[in-house]
């Protein structure tokens, strides 16, 4: 991941990420103990427990490193204080498929809090990227492997 890339999150999202980081760090001793116990099983070349413990340690360290990188790149935003003159991180956007009747509502957020099942879409997702900077009345094109879908921005409001 590039260090220059900004990762957007709410203060709550940052707290959750910090808590996850603490939880992962607290698991280091547990995994070190698993490695120590597995070493006692003998020949390390044919020791499945040792190999599994080392892999778990590697995965844990990768995840800790990933979170540390994200925390360094983190910028906080507040849904209540967002600029609603165009689609921004933190805005709630109502879009309607051109030629269709159904209106979808999305809240633009950062990757940490991305949850499409709850209508939160990341600014780095194809839909989020396509909408950023657009104003009410603008058309948005979403290119997917299934084809291109066109939407019209119907309404922009604060995300919370």
Secondary structure, DSSP 4 states (H G I P E B T S, - for coil): --SSS-EEE-HHHHHHHHHHHHHHHHTHHHHHHHHHHHHTTS-GGG-HHHHHHHHHHHHHHHHHHHHHHHHHHEEE--GGG---SS--TTEEEEEEETT---EEEEEEE-GGG-BGGGTEEETTSHHHHHHTT--TT-EEEEEETTEEEEEEEEEEEE--
